[in-house]
Amino acid sequence: MKIALSLGRSPREMRFAQQLGLHYVVSALPANPKGYLELDDLRGARERFARYGLSFDVIENLPTPHYNKAMFGLPGRDEQLDQVCTTIRNMGKAGISVLQYQWMLLGGLRTETSPVGRGGARVSRFDWEVARRSPIAALDWRPGPDGLIHTPDRELSAEQVWDNLTYFLERLVPVAEEAGVKLAAHPDDAPIPSFMGVARILTSLEGLQRLIDTVPSPCSGLGFCQGTIASMAGVDMIDAIRHFGRQKKIFFAHFRNPRGQVPVFEEVFPDEGDSDMLAAIRAYREVGFDGVIRVDHAPAVVGDTHSERTFGYQVGYFKGLVDAVEVLDAGGVD
């Protein structure tokens, strides 16, 4: 597997990745008023990373303003999807092989960030009961065009949201196949079935499987967020790796290990969450996953203004697990 960081394009960030011994990077491009990512911008981003020895193969995520009407089933969605098809074609020409997108109509959900972690580290938390009492405060990253949090003006049922996602996939998957680009869906985070009257449909293994089966294609699969899947009620994340990995539907992954599951979970360091991360690495190897996987959602530690300390720790921990699995599977240590 290819260990990566999510980076911007500043020399500082790219040198940091070099210093950690990384060769892969995940990044995003800002929303374009034209509604698509331009070929020159995509090629330019790849070339800048390549100058630092970094391979840019995954876009995370498709800019929400490029397809928000499609998510909500609003007039103008066909024009948006035409432009997203242009993005996909341009990605193929630029050699960027994975486009992660999300179908979270209200974005991510968190209820607090407080110094409750190990040694006073600041960790993010989700508590469904708190979110019910203060729903606007739980909308943590989907600003509207004026910079304010977007709130729904109507309810949407699960089947309405599925209909919109099906329409999206039917339009995009054939283009992705032609361009050689894989579409990787991120699950709903937090994985609760509805919020503020708007359904969230990628909140269970059954929902993720339904997405895969809706428009079957080698180019339609998952951005497998370990943390989100591990926080789904009653789910064993290691079993989920095997389930989707055996289908070759994990196109990209996030290395994260929360403590707790819906209705309450918090994002702790990877060595103190509920999942066995050594077993996770073994499961990836077992199913032959060789894609990009990046560290994700690190707790904030003292003096860490650029998240370099905490991400450096996570990368080191991740590398240690990979090395340990290689030694163990080679029969070096029992």
GUVO-139222 format. One record per residue: residue in three letters; x, y, z of N, C-alpha, C in turn; residue number from 1. Coordinates in steps of 0.02 Angstrom, whole numbers. Atoms other than C-alpha are relative to their C-alpha. Example, Ala and Ser with C-alpha at 12.3 -4.5 7.8 and 13.67 -1.06 7.14 Angstrom:
PALO  koldren      nu      nv      nw     cau     cav     caw      cu      cv      cw  kedren
PALO      ALA      45     -59       0     615    -225     390      45      60       0       1
PALO      SER     -42     -59      -3     684     -53     357     -39      55      37       2
***
This chain:
PALO  koldren      nu      nv      nw     cau     cav     caw      cu      cv      cw  kedren
PALO      MET      42     -59       0       0       0       0      44      62       0       1
PALO      LYS     -37     -62      11      52     179     -33     -19      51      53       2
PALO      ILE      15     -46     -55      61     286     124       6      72     -23       3
PALO      ALA       2     -68      26      16     467      92     -23      49      54       4
PALO      LEU      29     -56     -37     -24     635     169     -45      40     -47       5
PALO      SER      39     -48      38    -157     757     113      35      68       6       6
PALO      LEU     -41     -61      -1     -61     914      63     -28      53     -46       7
PALO      GLY       6     -54      47     -78    1084     -13      64      -1     -43       8
PALO      ARG     -58       1      44      59    1139    -130      55      49      21       9
PALO      SER     -54     -43     -24     172    1244     -20      65     -41       5      10
PALO      PRO     -64      36      -8     358    1199     -20       9     -30      69      11
PALO      ARG      -7      27     -69     350    1176     169     -34     -67       6      12
PALO      GLU      37      63      -5     216    1041     156      34     -56     -39      13
PALO      MET     -31      52      41     305     950      17      67     -23      28      14
PALO      ARG     -62      21     -33     472     953     107     -14     -44      60      15
PALO      PHE      19      41     -57     385     884     261     -14     -71     -22      16
PALO      ALA      15      68      25     318     737     160      65     -35     -20      17
PALO      GLN     -65      29      18     493     709      90      37     -24      62      18
PALO      GLN     -37      16     -61     567     710     265     -28     -62      34      19
PALO      LEU      31      60     -29     444     576     319      11     -62     -44      20
PALO      GLY     -13      57      44     501     467     175     -59     -21     -42      21
PALO      LEU      59      17      39     336     475      82      11      13     -74      22
PALO      HIS      -6      -7      72     316     457    -105     -67      14     -33      23
PALO      TYR      67     -10      27     129     485    -125     -35      56      37      24
PALO      VAL      36     -56     -29      14     631     -94     -72      -1     -24      25
PALO      VAL      70     -11      17    -172     664     -92     -12      75       4      26
PALO      SER      11     -72      -3    -232     838    -132     -67      16     -32      27
PALO      ALA      62     -24      30    -378     943    -192      15      63     -39      28
PALO      LEU      -3     -63      35    -403    1084    -313     -62      40      18      29
PALO      PRO      59     -40     -20    -517    1230    -270     -54      -1     -54      30
PALO      ALA      56      -4      46    -687    1249    -348      15      53     -53      31
PALO      ASN     -11     -44      57    -679    1331    -519     -67      30     -21      32
PALO      PRO      64     -29      23    -814    1456    -573     -27     -32     -63      33
PALO      LYS      23      33      61    -819    1360    -737     -36     -66      15      34
PALO      GLY      34      61     -20    -882    1208    -641      38     -63     -13      35
PALO      TYR     -41      60      12    -740    1090    -688      72      16      15      36
PALO      LEU     -71      -8     -12    -557    1062    -650      36      -1     -67      37
PALO      GLU     -31      -9      66    -450    1121    -795      62     -44      -7      38
PALO      LEU     -56      45      14    -321    1010    -877      67      31      18      39
PALO      ASP     -64     -31     -16    -179    1135    -859      12       3      75      40
PALO      ASP      -8      -2     -73    -213    1152    -672      16     -69      27      41
PALO      LEU     -13      68     -23    -216     964    -648      72     -21     -17      42
PALO      ARG     -68      17      19     -55     939    -745      51      41      40      43
PALO      GLY     -45     -42     -39      25    1085    -655       9     -25      71      44
PALO      ALA      -4      26     -68     -17    1012    -485      43     -63       2      45
PALO      ARG     -41      62       2      56     842    -533      74      17      -9      46
PALO      GLU     -70     -17      13     214     924    -597      33      31      61      47
PALO      ARG     -29     -30     -60     239    1027    -438      16     -53      52      48
PALO      PHE     -14      54     -47     224     873    -329      58     -43     -24      49
PALO      ALA     -52      43      27     336     774    -445      70      29      11      50
PALO      ARG     -65     -32     -12     476     901    -420      27     -17      70      51
PALO      TYR     -20      20     -68     478     844    -238      -2     -76       7      52
PALO      GLY       1      73      -3     471     660    -282     -65     -30      24      53
PALO      LEU      65      22     -25     286     646    -240     -47     -13     -59      54
PALO      SER      48      19      51     156     558    -347     -70      20      22      55
PALO      PHE      67     -25     -14     -14     644    -351     -49     -40     -43      56
PALO      ASP      43      46      36    -140     509    -398     -73       2      23      57
PALO      VAL      68       0     -28    -295     548    -293     -21      72      13      58
PALO      ILE      32     -64     -17    -406     702    -289     -50     -12      56      59
PALO      GLU      45       6     -59    -494     722    -122     -21      70      21      60
PALO      ASN      58      32      31    -630     779    -147     -20      40     -62      61
PALO      LEU      31     -40      51    -730     835    -298     -30      62      34      62
PALO      PRO      27     -60     -33    -771    1018    -254     -76      -2       3      63
PALO      THR      72       4     -10    -947    1021    -182     -39      48     -45      64
PALO      PRO      39     -45      44   -1003    1176    -281      -5     -25     -72      65
PALO      HIS       4      27      68    -970    1076    -440     -58     -49      -9      66
PALO      TYR      54      50       8   -1111     952    -402     -52       4      55      67
PALO      ASN      50      -6     -54   -1218    1019    -259     -72      -5     -25      68
PALO      LYS      68       6      27   -1371    1033    -371     -17     -73     -15      69
PALO      ALA      12      72      13   -1350     851    -420     -15     -36      65      70
PALO      MET      14      32     -64   -1345     800    -237     -71      12      24      71
PALO      PHE      66     -18     -24   -1506     891    -199     -55      -9     -53      72
PALO      GLY      49      10      53   -1591     851    -365     -32      64     -23      73
PALO      LEU      26     -66      17   -1609    1035    -410       7      15     -75      74
PALO      PRO      -9     -21      69   -1632    1118    -579      73      23     -11      75
PALO      GLY     -69     -17      15   -1464    1141    -664      48     -58      13      76
PALO      ARG     -45      56     -15   -1397     971    -612      31     -30     -63      77
PALO      ASP     -27      29      61   -1376     912    -791      61      40     -25      78
PALO      GLU     -56     -42      20   -1264    1060    -831      60     -13      46      79
PALO      GLN     -55      16     -47   -1162    1024    -673      32     -66     -18      80
PALO      LEU     -28      66      14   -1142     842    -719      39      -1     -65      81
PALO      ASP     -40      -7      60   -1084     888    -893      70      26      17      82
PALO      GLN     -65     -29     -19    -946     990    -812      41     -49      41      83
PALO      VAL     -37      52     -37    -901     850    -691      29     -51     -49      84
PALO      CYS     -27      45      51    -881     738    -843      63      30     -31      85
PALO      THR     -60     -33      25    -757     866    -909      58      -8      49      86
PALO      THR     -51      11     -51    -662     855    -744      29     -70      -6      87
PALO      ILE     -22      69       3    -654     666    -759      44     -12     -62      88
PALO      ARG     -41       7      61    -591     673    -938      68      33       8      89
PALO      ASN     -63     -36     -10    -460     801    -889      46     -38      49      90
PALO      MET     -40      42     -46    -404     691    -744      34     -57     -37      91
PALO      GLY     -29      55      38    -379     546    -862      58      23     -42      92
PALO      LYS     -54     -27      41    -274     654    -978      60      20      42      93
PALO      ALA     -55     -22     -44    -171     718    -830      33     -58      37      94
PALO      GLY     -28      58     -33    -140     542    -763     -18      -5      74      95
PALO      ILE      24       5     -70    -236     564    -599     -57     -51       0      96
PALO      SER      42      59      12    -326     400    -574     -59     -10      47      97
PALO      VAL      54      10     -48    -443     419    -424     -31      67      18      98
PALO      LEU      38     -58     -22    -578     548    -388     -45     -21      57      99
PALO      GLN      45      13     -56    -652     538    -214     -54      54       0     100
PALO      TYR      56     -47      -8    -823     618    -191     -38     -21      62     101
PALO      GLN      42      18     -57    -945     623     -47     -72      18     -17     102
PALO      TRP      71     -12      11   -1134     616     -45     -34      20      66     103
PALO      MET      26     -25     -63   -1157     703     122     -33      68     -13     104
PALO      LEU      34     -61      22   -1289     832      80       9      58      49     105
PALO      LEU     -11     -52     -50   -1259     926     243      72      -1      25     106
PALO      GLY     -71       1     -19   -1073     887     255      12     -45      60     107
PALO      GLY     -19      38     -59    -981     812     402     -33      25      63     108
PALO      LEU      33     -18     -63   -1051     812     578      47     -13      59     109
PALO      ARG     -35       7     -63    -957     843     740     -32      47      51     110
PALO      THR      33     -40     -51   -1018     912     905      47      39      45     111
PALO      GLU     -46     -37     -44    -861     968     996      72     -19     -15     112
PALO      THR     -72      13      -1    -673     982     997      25      26      66     113
PALO      SER     -19     -21     -68    -603     985    1172      60     -40      23     114
PALO      PRO     -60      34     -24    -446     936    1270     -17     -59      46     115
PALO      VAL      19      58     -40    -511     767    1325      42     -61     -17     116
PALO      GLY     -40      57      22    -382     658    1238      60     -11      45     117
PALO      ARG     -59      19     -37    -223     579    1301      46      60      10     118
PALO      GLY     -46     -55     -16    -113     706    1390     -28      68     -16     119
PALO      GLY      31     -64      16    -237     845    1351      -3      16     -73     120
PALO      ALA       6     -11      72    -232     823    1162     -73      16     -17     121
PALO      ARG      68     -18      20    -381     902    1077     -25     -49     -52     122
PALO      VAL      29      49      46    -492     774     993     -70      22     -18     123
PALO      SER      68     -15      20    -652     794     894     -45     -57      21     124
PALO      ARG      48      48     -29    -808     705     953     -67       8     -33     125
PALO      PHE      69      -3      22    -982     662     895     -44     -33      52     126
PALO      ASP      50      25     -47   -1127     640    1015     -68      15     -31     127
PALO      TRP      63      -8      36   -1293     611     929     -51      41      41     128
PALO      GLU      47     -37     -41   -1393     678    1076      16      75       1     129
PALO      VAL     -21     -71       3   -1292     840    1078     -18      29     -68     130
PALO      ALA      15     -23      67   -1315     854     889     -75      13      -8     131
PALO      ARG      73     -12       4   -1504     838     909     -19      66      33     132
PALO      ARG      17     -61     -37   -1505     980    1035      27      63     -35     133
PALO      SER     -32     -58      32   -1389    1095     934      20     -18     -72     134
PALO      PRO     -16      25      66   -1402    1041     752      44      46     -42     135
PALO      ILE     -41     -45      41   -1328    1197     672      73      -4      20     136
PALO      ALA     -69       3     -24   -1174    1185     782      35     -63     -22     137
PALO      ALA     -31      63      20   -1145    1007     722      20      -2     -73     138
PALO      LEU     -18      -3      72   -1129    1057     538      69      29      -6     139
PALO      ASP     -68     -25     -11    -942    1068     534      38      21     -61     140
PALO      TRP     -43     -21      55    -884    1094     356     -34      11     -67     141
PALO      ARG      31     -13      65   -1013    1133     223     -26      72      -4     142
PALO      PRO      23     -69       5   -1018    1324     204     -38      12     -66     143
PALO      GLY      35     -19      61   -1138    1400      80      40      51     -39     144
PALO      PRO     -38     -46      43   -1087    1522     -57      17      66      34     145
PALO      ASP     -15     -62     -35   -1092    1669      64      45     -12      61     146
PALO      GLY     -44      15     -56    -977    1582     188     -36     -24      62     147
PALO      LEU      40      24     -57   -1119    1535     305     -15     -74      -8     148
PALO      ILE      18      71       3   -1168    1358     350     -64      -9     -39     149
PALO      HIS      60      16      38   -1292    1285     227     -48     -40      43     150
PALO      THR      51      39     -35   -1453    1227     308     -55     -19     -49     151
PALO      PRO      48      25      50   -1587    1125     219     -65      41       1     152
PALO      ASP      64     -35       5   -1745    1210     156     -57     -49     -12     153
PALO      ARG      53      50       8   -1839    1046     134      28     -67      24     154
PALO      GLU     -21      67     -19   -1836     866     192      12     -43     -62     155
PALO      LEU     -14      47      54   -1765     729      83       2     -70      29     156
PALO      SER       1      69     -24   -1804     545     108      60     -38     -26     157
PALO      ALA     -56      42      23   -1677     406      88      -7     -18     -73     158
PALO      GLU       8      19      71   -1752     353     -78       9      59     -47     159
PALO      GLN     -14     -59      41   -1746     531    -144      76      10      -7     160
PALO      VAL     -73      -8       3   -1562     541    -100      31     -55     -42     161
PALO      TRP     -24      55      43   -1533     369    -179     -14      14     -73     162
PALO      ASP      16     -16      70   -1623     426    -337      49      50     -29     163
PALO      ASN     -47     -50      23   -1508     576    -350      70     -29     -10     164
PALO      LEU     -65      31       8   -1353     471    -322       1     -47     -60     165
PALO      THR       4      44      58   -1410     344    -451       6      40     -65     166
PALO      TYR      -3     -44      58   -1436     484    -578      72      23     -12     167
PALO      PHE     -71     -22       2   -1259     548    -539      44     -56     -28     168
PALO      LEU     -43      55      21   -1180     377    -561     -14     -21     -72     169
PALO      GLU      17      19      69   -1274     336    -721      31      47     -51     170
PALO      ARG     -31     -49      45   -1206     495    -799      76      -5       0     171
PALO      LEU     -72      -7      -7   -1028     486    -733      39     -65     -12     172
PALO      VAL     -38      63       3    -979     302    -729      24     -16     -71     173
PALO      PRO     -26      15      68    -971     276    -919      58      45     -20     174
PALO      VAL     -54     -47      15    -862     431    -934      64     -20      37     175
PALO      ALA     -57      22     -40    -749     370    -794      33     -62     -31     176
PALO      GLU     -27      59      33    -730     203    -883      42      18     -61     177
PALO      GLU     -36     -21      60    -677     289   -1044      65      36      19     178
PALO      ALA     -58     -40     -19    -556     404    -952      51     -38      42     179
PALO      GLY     -45      37     -44    -479     269    -841       6      30      69     180
PALO      VAL       1     -32     -66    -529     360    -682     -49     -38      45     181
PALO      LYS      43      35     -48    -601     275    -527     -36      51      45     182
PALO      LEU      42     -43     -43    -743     358    -430      -6     -34      67     183
PALO      ALA      -3      29     -67    -722     329    -244     -46      39      47     184
PALO      ALA      49     -33     -43    -870     369    -131      21      -5      73     185
PALO      HIS     -15      -2     -72    -833     423      48     -65     -13      38     186
PALO      PRO      62      11     -39    -959     358     177     -20      63      39     187
PALO      ASP      25     -56     -39   -1067     478     278      33       2      69     188
PALO      ASP     -34     -10     -64    -974     548     428     -32      61      34     189
PALO      ALA      12      59     -40   -1050     542     558     -52     -46     -32     190
PALO      PRO      45      47      34   -1140     383     502     -67      -9      37     191
PALO      ILE      68       4     -28   -1316     422     562     -50       4     -58     192
PALO      PRO      44       9      58   -1469     388     452     -33      64     -26     193
PALO      SER      33     -61      22   -1540     565     445      21      57      46     194
PALO      PHE     -16     -58     -42   -1503     740     505     -37      61     -28     195
PALO      MET      39     -59      19   -1614     895     502     -48     -16     -57     196
PALO      GLY      50      19      49   -1739     799     396      29     -23     -67     197
PALO      VAL     -32      21      63   -1611     753     261      34     -67      12     198
PALO      ALA     -27      68      -9   -1568     569     240      74      -2     -15     199
PALO      ARG     -70      15      13   -1389     507     248       1     -75     -16     200
PALO      ILE      12      68      25   -1378     347     146      61     -45       2     201
PALO      LEU     -61      42      -1   -1196     288     155      24      -6      72     202
PALO      THR     -12       3     -72   -1202     250     341       6     -71      26     203
PALO      SER      -3      71     -19   -1192      59     341      36     -38     -55     204
PALO      LEU     -30      41      52   -1105     -81     250     -50     -17     -54     205
PALO      GLU      52      13      50   -1271    -118     165      -7      59     -48     206
PALO      GLY       5     -58      43   -1279      60     101      59       5     -48     207
PALO      LEU     -59      -3      43   -1101      54      35      -4     -54     -54     208
PALO      GLN       7      53      50   -1137    -112     -52     -53      19     -51     209
PALO      ARG      52     -21      48   -1295     -40    -129      30      50     -50     210
PALO      LEU     -32     -46      47   -1191     102    -202      40     -37     -52     211
PALO      ILE     -41      39      47   -1070     -23    -279     -43     -36     -51     212
PALO      ASP      43      40      43   -1213    -124    -351     -47      42     -44     213
PALO      THR      49     -41      35   -1316      24    -414      18       9     -74     214
PALO      VAL     -25      -3      69   -1210      52    -571      65     -40      -1     215
PALO      PRO     -60      42      -6   -1090     -96    -573      53      19     -51     216
PALO      SER     -54     -20      44    -922     -49    -644      66      -8      37     217
PALO      PRO     -66       0     -32    -736     -75    -611      21      70      22     218
PALO      CYS     -19     -68     -16    -731     115    -595     -43      32      54     219
PALO      SER      42     -27     -53    -863     136    -458      12     -40      64     220
PALO      GLY     -15      34     -63    -810      96    -280       4      50      57     221
PALO      LEU       0     -35     -64    -759     168    -113      65      38      14     222
PALO      GLY     -53     -30     -40    -650     292     -28     -10     -27      70     223
PALO      PHE      13      38     -61    -635     176     121      29      38      60     224
PALO      CYS     -21     -37     -60    -628     289     274      -6     -47      60     225
PALO      GLN       0      46     -56    -577     172     414     -38      30      60     226
PALO      GLY      30     -30     -58    -634     296     545     -75       2      -4     227
PALO      THR      73      -3       7    -808     322     477     -31     -69       4     228
PALO      ILE      28      68       0    -836     137     448       6     -31      69     229
PALO      ALA      -8      27     -68    -766      92     620     -50      30      49     230
PALO      SER      48     -32     -46    -889     215     700     -72     -17     -17     231
PALO      MET      68      24      15   -1041     134     616     -22     -50      53     232
PALO      ALA      25      42     -54   -1147      49     748       2     -74     -19     233
PALO      GLY      -1      72       9   -1109    -136     761      46     -26     -55     234
PALO      VAL     -42      21      56    -981    -140     619      70     -17      24     235
PALO      ASP     -70      18     -11    -813    -228     627      39      25     -61     236
PALO      MET     -35     -31      55    -697    -122     520      46     -48     -37     237
PALO      ILE     -45      48      31    -575    -265     488     -39     -45     -48     238
PALO      ASP      43      41      44    -714    -374     418     -21      40     -61     239
PALO      ALA      20     -42      57    -767    -226     309      56       5     -51     240
PALO      ILE     -56      -1      47    -592    -216     233      -2     -63     -42     241
PALO      ARG       2      63      38    -606    -399     185     -59      -2     -47     242
PALO      HIS      61       3      41    -784    -382     121       7      40     -64     243
PALO      PHE      -5     -42      60    -751    -237       3      66     -11     -37     244
PALO      GLY     -64      12      33    -569    -277     -30      -1     -60     -45     245
PALO      ARG       5      59      42    -610    -449     -98     -38      14     -65     246
PALO      GLN      35     -22      61    -725    -362    -222      41      49     -41     247
PALO      LYS     -43     -50      33    -582    -245    -271     -36      67      -5     248
PALO      LYS      38     -62       0    -691     -98    -223      29      53      47     249
PALO      ILE     -34     -51     -38    -571      -6    -108      50      34     -46     250
PALO      PHE     -42     -36      48    -495     126    -222      49      47      35     251
PALO      PHE     -37     -50     -39    -423     240     -86     -22     -10      71     252
PALO      ALA      20      12     -69    -422     233     103      29      53      47     253
PALO      HIS     -21     -44     -54    -404     336     262      22     -43      60     254
PALO      PHE     -27      35     -58    -298     274     408     -22      39      62     255
PALO      ARG      27     -34     -59    -396     320     566     -31     -52      45     256
PALO      ASN      22      50     -48    -449     231     724     -38      33      58     257
PALO      PRO      37     -33     -53    -589     310     827     -15     -47      59     258
PALO      ARG      23      38     -59    -648     256     999     -75      12       7     259
PALO      GLY      73      -5      -4    -833     217    1013     -33      -5     -68     260
PALO      GLN      41       4      60    -972     199     886     -62      42      10     261
PALO      VAL      64     -35      -6   -1132     292     847     -43     -34      53     262
PALO      PRO      14     -72       1   -1213     367     948      56      46      24     263
PALO      VAL     -53     -43     -25   -1050     429    1027      68     -29     -20     264
PALO      PHE     -68      21      14    -872     420     963      47      60       1     265
PALO      GLU     -49     -54       2    -712     521     971      62     -23     -38     266
PALO      GLU     -56      14      44    -559     532     860      66       4      38     267
PALO      VAL     -59       4     -42    -412     475     963      61     -20     -42     268
PALO      PHE     -60      22      36    -234     426     917     -10     -71     -26     269
PALO      PRO      13      66      31    -222     270     807      18     -59      44     270
PALO      ASP     -18      56     -44    -144     166     946     -47      -8      59     271
PALO      GLU      45       6     -57    -289     193    1067     -74      -6     -20     272
PALO      GLY      68      11      21    -445     171     960     -21     -72      10     273
PALO      ASP      30      66     -14    -556      17     962      21     -54     -49     274
PALO      SER     -19      50      50    -492     -69     803      72     -22       9     275
PALO      ASP     -68      28       0    -339    -180     794      33      22     -66     276
PALO      MET     -27     -28      62    -235     -80     670      51     -47     -33     277
PALO      LEU     -44      51      31    -107    -219     645     -42     -48     -41     278
PALO      ALA      45      44      37    -252    -330     593     -26      35     -62     279
PALO      ALA      23     -37      59    -311    -193     476      51      -3     -56     280
PALO      ILE     -52       3      51    -144    -188     385       4     -70     -29     281
PALO      ARG      -1      69      25    -146    -377     373     -59     -13     -47     282
PALO      ALA      59      10      42    -322    -371     300      10      32     -68     283
PALO      TYR     -15     -32      64    -268    -247     166      47     -43     -42     284
PALO      ARG     -46      44      37    -124    -361     119     -34     -63     -24     285
PALO      GLU      36      62      17    -237    -513     120     -42       9     -63     286
PALO      VAL      44     -10      58    -355    -435      -9      36      30     -59     287
PALO      GLY     -40     -25      55    -213    -367    -115      -9      74     -14     288
PALO      PHE       7     -73       9    -248    -182     -88      68      31      -9     289
PALO      ASP     -64     -33      12    -105     -83    -164      -9      74     -17     290
PALO      GLY      15     -70      15    -185      89    -175      29      48      52     291
PALO      VAL     -22     -54     -45    -155     253     -85     -43      -1      63     292
PALO      ILE      34      -6     -64    -199     265     100      34      54      40     293
PALO      ARG     -30     -57     -35    -174     423     199     -22       3      73     294
PALO      VAL      19     -12     -69    -171     467     383     -52      56       1     295
PALO      ASP      60     -40       3    -325     564     433     -22      22      70     296
PALO      HIS      32     -26     -61    -404     673     569      43      -9      63     297
PALO      ALA     -44       9     -57    -259     683     690     -21      43      59     298
PALO      PRO       9     -43     -58    -284     743     869      52      57       0     299
PALO      ALA     -45     -57      -3    -206     913     901      44      -5      63     300
PALO      VAL     -46       6     -57     -51     907    1011      33      67      14     301
PALO      VAL     -28     -63     -24      41    1043    1106      52      27     -49     302
PALO      GLY     -50     -33      41     138    1168    1001      -2     -18     -73     303
PALO      ASP       1      27      68      80    1095     836     -42      45     -45     304
PALO      THR      39     -49      37      28    1244     730     -15     -22     -72     305
PALO      HIS      11      23      69      40    1153     562     -19     -74      -3     306
PALO      SER      18      71      -5     -15     978     621      57     -46     -19     307
PALO      GLU     -56      41      22     160     916     578      20     -51      53     308
PALO      ARG     -18      48     -53     195     837     747     -48     -59       1     309
PALO      THR      49      54      -7      34     739     753      -2     -44     -63     310
PALO      PHE      -1      40      61      39     685     570      65     -39      -5     311
PALO      GLY     -64      37      -1     223     639     588      -5     -61      44     312
PALO      TYR      10      57     -44     176     528     734     -41     -54     -34     313
PALO      GLN      44      49      32      37     445     636      34     -36     -58     314
PALO      VAL     -36      32      55     145     414     483      50     -50      27     315
PALO      GLY     -48      46     -30     280     337     593     -33     -63      27     316
PALO      TYR      37      57     -26     153     226     679     -23     -45     -56     317
PALO      PHE      25      37      58      79     174     512      57     -39     -32     318
PALO      LYS     -57      34      30     250     134     439      23     -58      43     319
PALO      GLY     -20      53     -45     293      32     593     -45     -61      -6     320
PALO      LEU      46      56       9     136     -73     572      13     -37     -65     321
PALO      VAL     -13      32      64     173    -105     389      63     -42       3     322
PALO      ASP     -62      38      -6     351    -158     429     -10     -62      43     323
PALO      ALA      12      56     -44     290    -269     571     -38     -56     -36     324
PALO      VAL      38      50      36     164    -357     459      43     -36     -50     325
PALO      GLU     -45      32      48     296    -388     327      46     -51      34     326
PALO      VAL     -43      46     -37     411    -466     457     -39     -60      24     327
PALO      LEU      40      55     -27     273    -569     537     -23     -47     -56     328
PALO      ASP      24      43      54     204    -632     372      57     -37     -35     329
PALO      ALA     -57      35      28     379    -678     316      26     -54      47     330
PALO      GLY     -20      50     -49     394    -788     470      59      19      43     331
PALO      GLY     -57     -22     -39     525    -681     554     -12      -3      75     332
PALO      VAL      17      -1     -71     435    -667     721     -70     -29       7     333
PALO      ASP      67      28     -12     286    -760     792     -41      51      38     334
***
